């Protein structure tokens, strides 16, 4: 029987809250997701979010990544005009952006292609995340990018002057390496 290890990631920041984020030692790499829009009703538009919650599953014997998912609260992006994404996604009724992987292809040298479903505005769209895995000290760092096609999430595509067709995202997930006895690890 194949053994799997699942790691949970939770990052929390904010006023009067504790600030606990997994950080890779010596490199100051933090778990976060960011986006930047180069056009729209206001400019510039960019946002960073450190409240991303994620989970990865590794094969204990091969150390291969087998599953990944993450959940991002849309109202928690910080930056210039960062509420834009919450407005586009109608976050009053749809507060989170969620991703769940369907397949993970290892291209070698730590390069991964992760395909899965992204949920936004109560609609799903297939996306591809180009990701790179690096093991630094006792951390597993996954860095990647993907592009959100906004037309996939509207019944009638919105005006390009209000919502661009493509929104690029950058993603970094930092996990503690599990010990041999750990089945699941939660980060807070």
N, C-alpha and C positions, 0 to 999 in steps of 0.2 A: 504494500500500500504506500502511496506517495505521501510524503509529509509536506505540509505547507505551513508557512509562518505568515501571519498577518500583522501589519503594523498600522496603528491608527495615529493620525496626526491632527492635533488641534492647536491652533494659534489664536491667542486672544490679546487684543490691545484696546485701549480706550481710556477715557477719563475715569478716574477712581476705580479702575480695574487693574488686576495684576498684569504685568507684561512678561509673558513666558513664551518664548519662541525658540524652536530648535535652531541652534546656530552652529555651523561647522567651525571648529576651533581653527585658529590661525588664518582663516579666510573671511570671517565675519559674513558668511552667507546665511541669509534668513529665508524662511518660507514666505513666499508672497506671489501675487499675480498682479500684472499691470497691463494697461492698454494705452494707446495714443491714437487720436483721430486727427487727421490733418485738414479737415474741413467740417462744416456744419453751421448751425445757427449762431454759435459762439466759437471763439478760437483764442488760444489753443485749448484742446480738450485732452486731458490725460488723468489717469488714476492709478493709484497703488493700493493694494488691499493685503493686509497682514492677518486677516481673520479667516483665512481659508482653512477648511477642514478636509482632510484626505485620508485615504487608506490604500495601502499597497499589500499585495500578497506575493511572497517569494517562495520558490521551491527550495526546501531545506537541503536537498542533495545537490542540485545544480546551481543554486544561488541565482536562478533566473527569475526575472520579474514576470509574474503570471497574471496579475490583475491590478488595476488602478482605478480609483474613483476620487472625486473631490466635489466639494460643495462650497460656493462662494456667496455670502450675503451681499446683494447688490447695493444696499444703502451704506456700506462701510468702506467704499473707496474714498481715498483722500487724494487731492491734487487740484489742479486748476480746472474748474468746471467739471469736477469728477462726478457730480450727480447726473451727468448726461446719460451714462449707461443705465442708471436706475430709471430715468425718464423713458428711454428707448424701450426698456424691458417692462415698463408698467409695473414697477416693483411694489406699488401699493397692493396689487393683487398677486404678484408673482415675485416674492422677495428674494429668491435664490437662483443662481445659475448652477447647474449640476452636470457632472460628466461621469460616465461609466464606460469602461473599456470593453470592447468586444474581442479584439485580437491585438497581440503584441508581437512584433517582428524584430528580432535581434539582428542588426546589420553588422555586428562586430565592432571592436574598439569602443565599446560603451554606447554606441549609437543605436537608438530604438525608434521604430515607427509604431505609434499606438493609434489604433482606430477604435472609435466608439461613438456613443450618442451623447450629444449635448442638449440639455433641456433648458429652454429660455422661453418666457411668455407662455408656458404650458404647452409648448410645442417641442418636438424632437428633431434634430438634424444630425446626420453623420458627419463627423469631422476626423481629421488626421492631425496628431500631435507629433512633431519631430522632437525627439527628446534625447538627451545624453545623460548617461549615468556615470558618476564619479564616486569612488569610495575614498573619503578623506578622514584619516584617523579612525574614530569609531562612529562615523556618520556615513549615510548614504545620501548623496545629493543627486536629484533629478532636475535637470534644467531643460526647458523646451519652449516651443512657440507653436501657435496655431492661429488661424484666421477665421473669424466668425463671419459668415455670409448672412447679413441681416434679412435679406429677402426670404430666407428659409423660415423665418419666424413671424411673418405677416401674411394675412390672407391676400391683401392687396399691397404690393410693394410701396413703401412710403416715398415721398419726394426725396430726390438725391440732395436737395439743398438743406433738408432737415436731418436725414439719416444716410450716411454713406453706405454703399453696398457691402464694403468689407471693413471689419475692425480687427486689427492685429493685436494679439495678446502674447505676453511673455510670462512664463510660469517657472517657479523654483520651489521644489519640495525638498525639505531636509528631514531625514529620519535618523534616529539612533539605530545602530546595527543591533539586531536581536542577539541575545546570548543563545547558546545551544539549548537551554532549558525553557526559554520563553516561547510560548505559543502565540501570544498577542502582546503588543506593546502600545500603550497609549501615551501620547505626548500632550502636555498641557501648557 
